[in-house]
Amino acid sequence: MTDYTIYHNPRCSKSRQTLALLEENGVAPTIVKYLDDTPDAATLQTLINQLGLEKAHDLVRNKEADYSTAGLTPDSSDKDVIAAMVAYPKLIERPIVVRGQKAVLGRPPENVLSLLAK
């Protein structure tokens, strides 16, 4: 099955576990190494919508050093947060798995099972 996409960081244990779980269930997703192939602002907005997040900040890794470098706060606008994620892709929470119009965050990896059941 190739109708799945994973926004993946091979150095992240949760991302590796999520990819392994997909493969164990017969899914061969398209792999986007988002640190090398950073999604643009429009793609990030689509992912935020597909994940059902209330605001862009909900997709940010706020403990990364780039968070303060980018000048982000929990009150930052979606536009500013998305611009920061484009400039500093390490800020993007991972992994994100997309199937059709739905996406889930693989934290914990078992979250992706909800995409498989449909």
Solvent accessible surface area in square Angstrom, and as a share of the most:
residue,aa,sasa,rsa
1,M,121,0.54
2,T,107,0.62
3,D,82,0.42
4,Y,2,0.01
5,T,32,0.19
6,I,0,0.00
7,Y,25,0.09
8,H,9,0.04
9,N,11,0.06
10,P,56,0.35
11,R,211,0.77
12,C,8,0.05
13,S,55,0.35
14,K,69,0.29
15,S,0,0.00
16,R,117,0.43
17,Q,89,0.39
18,T,0,0.00
19,L,24,0.12
20,A,42,0.33
21,L,33,0.16
22,L,0,0.00
23,E,95,0.43
24,E,134,0.60
25,N,68,0.35
26,G,51,0.49
27,V,2,0.01
28,A,60,0.47
29,P,15,0.10
30,T,72,0.42
31,I,76,0.38
32,V,28,0.16
33,K,98,0.41
34,Y,1,0.00
35,L,63,0.31
36,D,123,0.64
37,D,93,0.48
38,T,46,0.27
39,P,11,0.07
40,D,80,0.42
41,A,52,0.40
42,A,73,0.56
43,T,46,0.27
44,L,0,0.00
45,Q,65,0.29
46,T,68,0.40
47,L,5,0.02
48,I,4,0.02
49,N,98,0.50
50,Q,27,0.12
51,L,28,0.14
52,G,61,0.59
53,L,53,0.27
54,E,166,0.75
55,K,82,0.35
56,A,0,0.00
57,H,19,0.08
58,D,68,0.35
59,L,0,0.00
60,V,13,0.08
61,R,52,0.19
62,N,74,0.38
63,K,189,0.80
64,E,44,0.20
65,A,83,0.64
66,D,35,0.18
67,Y,26,0.10
68,S,86,0.56
69,T,89,0.52
70,A,31,0.24
71,G,56,0.54
72,L,12,0.06
73,T,67,0.39
74,P,80,0.50
75,D,134,0.69
76,S,23,0.15
77,S,57,0.37
78,D,57,0.29
79,K,167,0.71
80,D,81,0.42
81,V,0,0.00
82,I,11,0.06
83,A,58,0.45
84,A,8,0.06
85,M,0,0.00
86,V,59,0.34
87,A,68,0.53
88,Y,67,0.26
89,P,25,0.16
90,K,106,0.45
91,L,0,0.00
92,I,3,0.01
93,E,29,0.13
94,R,28,0.10
95,P,0,0.00
96,I,1,0.00
97,V,0,0.00
98,V,19,0.11
99,R,59,0.22
100,G,50,0.48
101,Q,157,0.70
102,K,82,0.35
103,A,2,0.01
104,V,18,0.10
105,L,42,0.21
106,G,0,0.00
107,R,81,0.29
108,P,72,0.45
109,P,9,0.06
110,E,99,0.45
111,N,57,0.29
112,V,0,0.00
113,L,73,0.36
114,S,54,0.35
115,L,1,0.01
116,L,41,0.21
117,A,91,0.71
118,K,149,0.63
